[in-house]
Every structure is written in C-alpha cells, then in structure tokens.
Amino acid sequence: MSAEEVAEPRATRAPARPARPAPLAAPMDLAALIADPDTRILVCCGSGGVGKTTTSAALALAAAEAGRTVVVLTIDPARRLAQSLGLVELDNEPRQVDVPGAKGELHAMMLDMKRTFDDVVVAHSTPERAEAILANPFYQSLSSSFSGTQEYMAMEKLGQLRASEQWDLIIVDTPPSRSALDFLDAPNRMSRFLDGPMIRLLTAPARVGGRAGLRFASAGFMFFTKIISKILGGQLLRDISAFVAALDTMFGGFRERATATYELLHRPGTWFVVVATPEPDALREASYFVERLSSEGMPLAGLVLNRTHPPATSALSATRAEGAAEEVTEAGGAGAELAAAALRVHAERMVQAAREQHLADRFTSAHPEVCVRTVPATSGDVHDLEGLRAMGAELTGPDADTPTGTPRTRVLPARRP
C-alpha cells in the first residue's frame, strides 16, 4: 500500500466536532416561591457545612418582609442563627423576631430533641404512664442520643407546627447529618425500630392476653434474657423491658404520625431546596439527594449553590491578567506594584470561578431539569439582620440583575461556540 493510499482515508475523515457546551440550568424563582400563599413548607437540605442554616434564615426573613407569617425551625445547635436574628437564644418554642418595616411576622426556634420527645410522651399517654416513661433510664438515653432520634423529632416538630395552623409558611433547616438522606429516612427508621424483633419480643406480655400468652411470652423472655443479658447486662435489659411496656400504648401513635409527616412532605405546597457549595463532595451529596427526592416523588424547587466566587468582570481572562501584571511590573512607575497585585488577584479569582463553574456544569449535565441559583460568598460570617437581608436579596433577586450581568444561575457567563 502506497503512502498516498494510507493518507487518503485520513484526508477524507470528517473534522472533529467541537465539544458540546454544558446545558444551561433554568433559573430558580425563590421570590415567587416564598410569596406564593400555596407554599406552606420549605425544607432546606444538604450536607453539613454548606450554609443551610443561614439560607433558611435568609429565606424566612425575605418571606416575612413579603408579608408571610413565617417560622424557621433550625436543628443547628450553634448560636449563629439566634445572634443573626437579634435574639439572646433560641429554644424549643417559637420566638418572634423584631423585623422593623416587615409586612409579615418572623418567628424562629431551635429543636430541643429531648424536650420534643418528652412533649410527645406527655401528650400521648396518661400522666402515670408518662411519669414512668420519663423516669426510665433507657428512655433518657434514647431521647438524648439514640441514632436517628434527632431526625425523627425534627419531623415530629414539623408535624406539630403544621397542625397548629399558626404560621402560613414553615421553613425547616434539616439536621447536619453525615448523609442528607437521614431526614427523609427518619419516620421509616422509627417504624422499623418499633416493629423490630426485639421490640416485639419485649412487648409480648402486654400484647398477648391470657395465661397461655403469658406462658409463651415468659418462655420467650427466658430464652431472650439468657442471650441478651450477657451482652447488655441485666439492669439495662430490665430498663428496656419496663420502657417498652410503658410505651406500648403509644406505638400506634408513633407509627401514624411518622406516616402522616412523611405524606405531608409529598403534598402540594411543600418544596425542597438543596443547598451545596461549589466543592466536589458537597455537590456529590446534592446529586445523591436530588436523585432520592426524585425517586420518592417529592417536589424539588432547585439547587442553591452557596459561597461562589464570581469575578468583578469576566472580560479579562486569567491569562491576560497575568500577562498584564508582568508588563506593568516591568514598566514600573507609580502605582505599578498595586496595579500588578490587583491584576493577579483578578487572575486568581477567574481561575477559582472557572473551577466552580466547571463543577456546577457537571452537576447541571447530570441533572438538567434542576433549577439553580448561585449565591456569592460574603466577606465574613452573616451575624445580623442586614447580613441575612443581603443574602436574601441574592437568593430572591431577578436572575439577570447582577453587577456584571451574569445570570444568577451561573458563576461565569455561558460560553458558546
């Protein structure tokens, strides 16, 4: 075969196609969402450390200023939210926040896991049974540190707030769990716990009547005790048995409320907002959560990409800025060092923004149906109402109303071939 024959196929090959640009995310209109009277519950979720608490508070403030009667429920034990709202502290009961000039009202509270559990016990049992449950050592441990209790009690509190009809909008800041799915799993996890084989065995004497049932339950307990006592210790097993016997009449109520609250999250008027930062791990968690919400049929408003770093202008690329900085330095003169430093800062900002946009584009490529809203990082922590108001403006402002004209769906302007 000649060289010409070898070259011929190469010459007739079609030219390589340019890389397909990443799809553009649709804008998320949070202003319309929180102002809509049909919106009754807004759940902010995501992995820990992405700014869920501040996002929840900023949206609650914006909703109150738009005329809604809002309560924001935070699960974050830190005092940042209370300080930002001008309160000395938050507890398990809603406290009104003074917002001068607001058309509506803003209330805030912080979940007290044990107190919420105590309130459930008192509300759904007789005084004598409630006293026995509250004094039980196993209950005291369960209500304070049992895995999943915090998430379940957050769901309990949400159900209580919704049932009161005192607020026309409830904004929930979900627990800072290792997995963002824990909040959704909490009701089912509690039901599985209550239906587990250990619980069924421990409640056998109360559930089975007659001497035959008692003999059957007692035989079961003898076999069970021989094995478990060696692992847990006799006293702990007696505490668990007493706790379960006292709690038996409440099992149905736990299960019913777990189911009702889970169904509440599916109803029209409930929306989920996933919060993430432009970091691989946070966006991976956000992607996982978006997929879970979709599989559960729960309504997703979109993704808030928090703490982005958009440049003051995108007209000057990082490469050109670096080259200009070198030229200015070589030319010298008054102000040369300052100008060169400013150019290098801009170059670094462009590189960082490009990286963040790349991560956002990867998320959008995987989930093109998810609306996006970017929120620039602040120079410091949000610690007062003005800081929350500024963040609220970023969350609810018109999509293209930014200093650079870059839509709020993006960190950098879209590049098209």
N, C-alpha and C positions, 0 to 999 in steps of 0.2 A: 504493500500500500504506500502510495507516494505521500510526500509531505502536504501536497495540495489537498489530497483526499482526506487526510487527517484533519486539516484545518477547516475543511468545508463545513462539517457539522457544527463546529464552534461558531463560525461566522453566521450561520442561519438560526442559531438559538435566539429565542425571544429575550429581550433585555430584562434584567431583574426588576421586579415590581418594587416600588417604594414601600417602606414599612407602613402598615396601616396605622393611622393615628388612633390613640385611645379614645373610646367613646366618651362623649361629654355627659356628665351627670346632670340630671334635672335639678332645678333649684328647689329648696325646701322652704315653703312659706310658713314659718313658725308664727309670724304675726297674725295671720288669718286663723291658724290652728288654735292659738290660745284665746283669741277674741270670739271664736265661734261658741255660742251657748250650748251647742250639742256636744262639745268636747268637755267631758266630765272628769276624766282621769288621764294623766300624762305620766308615764313611767320612764325615768332616765336610768339607763343601764349601761354596763360596760365593765371592763376590768378595773382593778384598783389603781388609783393614782392618775386618772385621766381627766379629772375635773368634773365628775358627776355632781358633787355637792354644790359647787359654785354654779354650774349650768342650771341645776334645779332651782336654786335661789334666784338667779337672774331671770329665768322664765317666770317664776312666781311673781317677782316684782313687776315685770312687764305686764303680766296679766292683771294684776291689781290696778296698775295705772291705766289699763284699758277698760276698767270697770267691773272686773270679775271679783267675786268673793272667794279668795284662794287660801288654801292651807298647804304648806310644803312640809312633808314628812321626811326627815333625814335619818339615816341609820348610822351616819358617821359620828363616832364619839368625840372627835376633835371639837374644839370650841370656835373654830373659824367661822362657822355659819352664824352662831349667836353674836359674835363680835361684828360681823359684816352687817347684821340686821340691827345693830344697836341695842342688843339685849344682853343682860348680865349672864344669863344662862338659858338653856332650853331643857325641858323635861318632857314627861310623857303626856302632858296636856297641852293643847294648842294655846299659844300666847299671841296676842295681837301685836303687830309691829306698826309703829308710828311712821307712816309714809305721807309727809306733807304734800297736799295737792292731788293725791291719788283719787280717782273716781270710784274705786272699789276698796276692798279690805284685804290685807295680807296677814295671815297667821302662820306661825311656824312652831314646830315641835320636833323633838328628838326621841326616837324609840328607846324606851326602857324595857328591855327584853323580859326581865323577871317580873316587873310590875305589870306588864301586859298579861303575862301568863297568870299572875295572881288574880288580876281582874276577871279573866276568863273563868278561873276556878270558882270565884265568889259568885259570879253572875249565873253560872250554870250548875250549881249544886246547892244543897241545903246548908245552913250555917254550920251544923255539926260536921257534915262531911267535908265542907270546905276547911274547917279548922284542922281536921285530921290530915287532909292533903297538904296544907301549907306547912304543918309541923313535921312532915315526914322528911327524913334526911335525904332519901333518894330523890324526892321531888325537888328539894332545894338544890341538889346538884344538877338535875335535869333542866330546871328552869334557868339556870345560870350559865351552863357550859356545854350542854348536850349538842352534838353536831347537828346542825340544821334548825335548831330552835330559833335562832335569830331570824332566819329567813321566814320560818313559819309564822313567827309573831309579827313580822312586818306585814305579812298577808292578813293576819287577824286584825291588825290595826287598820289596814286599808279597808277591810270589810266594815269595821265599826264606823270609820269616818264616812264612808259612802252611805251607810244605812241611816246616819243621823240627818242627812239632807240639809245640814247647816251650811255647807260650802258648795258652790256650784262648779268648782274646779279643785281637784286634788292632784298635787304633783309629788311623786314619790322618788326619792333618791335611794336606789337599791343598795343592799349591803355590799361592802368592799370584799367580795368573795374571791377566792382563788379562781373559780370559774364563774362566769357571768350566768351560767345556767342554773345555779343553785336556787335563785329566787323563784324561777318557774317550777323547779322540781320540789320545792318545799311542801306544798299540800299533798302531793302524791307520796313523798317520802314519809310524812307523818301518818298517812293512811296505811302505808306498808308496815310502819313500825307498830301501829295499833292492831294490825291483822297478822303480825308475825307469830311464829310458833311459840316463842317464849311467852308472849302476852296471852295467847290463847290458853296455854297451859296454866299460867298463873291465875287466870280468871275463871278457870273451870269450876271451882266450888261455887262461885257466885252465879254462873250461867246455868249450871246443871242442877235441877231440883231433885229432891227425894234421896232416900238412903243409898239407893243403887248408884245414883250420880255421885253422891258424896264418897262412896267407896271407890268408885272409878277415879275420881279426882284425887283422892288421898293416895291411891296406888301410884298415880302419875306423879304426884308430888314427891313421894318417897324415892322413886327412881330418878326423878329430875334433881332432887336435892343432893343425892349421893354424888352426882357428877359435878353439878354446878357449885356446890358448897366448897369443893376442893379448889375451885378456880376463883370464885368471888369472895368466899368467906361466908359463914353462916349468918352473921348480923346483916350484911348487905342484902343477902337473899331474903331475909325476913322483912327488911325495909322495902324491898321491891314488891314483895307479896302484899304487904299492907297498903302500899301506894296504889297498886293495881286494883285491889279490892275496893278501895275508897273511890277510885277514879272510874270504876266500871260503868256507872250510870251516865258518865259524860262522854263515853266513847262515840256514841251515835252523833252527839253534837259536834265533836271534833271533825268527824268524817263529813257531816253535812256542811259545816262551814268551810272546810277545805275545798269541797266540790263547788260550793256557791262562789267562793272567791276566785277560784280558777276560771269558772264560767264568766265571772264579771270581767275578766281580762279579755274575753272574746267579744263582748258586747259592743255595739256601735257607741261611740263616744269615748272609747278607750284607745289611746295611742301609745306606742313605744318609740322612744328616741334613744338610739345607740350613740354613746359618746366614746370617742377614741382620740388618741394623739397620733401624729404622723410618725409612728415608730412601728417596726415590723411586728413585735409581739402584741401591741395594743390593737393593731389592725387585724391581726390573725384572730384574736379573740372576738373582735367586732364581726368579722366574717363568719365565724362559727355561730355567733349569736343570731345574726341575720338569717342564717340557714335554719336554725332551730325555730325562730319565730315563724318563718315561712312554713315549716313542716307542721307547726301547731296551729296554723291558720290565724295567727294573731296580727293585729294591724300595726304596721311599721310606718312611722312618719318619715324616717330617714336617719342619716348619719350626721352627727356634729363632729367635725374634725377640729379638735381644740388645740390651742397653742401652736399655731402655724407661724411661719416667719416670712411673710411676703415682703419683697424689697420695695423701697420707696418709688422706684421706677424700674421697668423691665426693658427700657430702650437701650440700656448699656449692658452688654453681656459681661460675664465674669472675665473672659479672656481679654476683651478690650479694656476693661477696667484695670486689670493687672498691667497690661502694656502701657496704658496711660500713666499709671502710678510710676513705672520705671522712667518714662520720659520726663515726667515732672521732677522726679528726684535728680535726674541727670542735668536738667536745665537749671536747677537751683533757683535762688531768688527768694524774696519774702513770701512766707506762707507756703513754700514748696512742701515742707515736711507735713504740714497739716492737710494739704490737698492730697498728697500721696496716701496718707493714712486713711482719709475718707474714701478714696478710691478702692483701697484694699478691703476696707470694711464692707463696701458695696459688693465687691467681688466675692467675699466670703458669704454674704447674705444671699447672693444669687446662687451660689453652689448649694447652700443649705435649702433654699426654696426649690431648686431643681430636684434635689433628692426627695423632699417632701412631696412634690408634685408627682414624681415617679411612683412613690408608694401609693398615693391617692389614686393614680391612674390604674395601678394594678388592682386595687380594690374595686374600682368602677368597672374594669374589664370583667371581673368575676361576678359583679352584681350590678349590671347596667340599669336595673329597674329601681335601684335605691337612690332616693334624693339625697343631696349632700349640701352641707352648709359649713364653710370654714370660719374659724374664729381665731384672729391673731393673738399671739401671746402678749401678755401685758408686761410692763417693765418690772412689776413687783406683784406680791400677793394682793388679791382682792380682799380688802379689810373693812369696807364701809359701803353704805348705800350707793354712793356715787360710783364706786367701782363696779357694783352689781348693775347699776343703771347703764354704765358704759358697755359692759359685756352684753346686757340685754339688747342694746342698740345693735351690736354686731350680730346677735342671734336673730333679730327680727327685722333688721333694715332691708330695704329693697335690694334685690340681687345685684344690680349693677351700680348701686350708689356707694362707691368706694373712692378714696382719694386718687387711685391710679386708674379707675375704670375697670379693673379686673373683676369679673363676677365673683360673688361670694361663694360660688361653688368650687372655686379654684384658688390655688396659691399663686400660680403664674398664668398669664394669658394662654389660651389654647394655640397650639402650633398646627398650622395646616399646610400641606404641600402646595 
